[in-house]
Amino acid sequence: MVKVYDGMKGRWPGDAELTAESPARLIDWLNEHGVHGPHEEREERRLRTREERRWAAKWRSSIARSAKVPLAKMRTIGNGGATVHEADL
């Protein structure tokens, strides 16, 4: 039997060290065995991130054109929440 505890801290007897690839492989294994939630969440997050980057790039370009600021001077600052576009003028 395999149990997966998400967000638990501390060591348990029998714990094993995971590699950087382990989370993705575990999600794939669960998906192949009928547990689709983690795979669906990962895909939704991947698509959302791609859309957010595409949106940010469009706004960054638009702001630079409107302010007549070279794109090279623009910086995008994001912390997973709000995204700020700024430039040194």
Buried (B, 14 or more C-beta within 10 A) or exposed (E): EEEEEEEEEEEEEEEEEEEEEEEEEBBBEBBEEEEEEBBEEBEEEEEEEEEEEEEBEEBBEEBBEEEEBEEEEBEBEEEEEEBEBEBEE
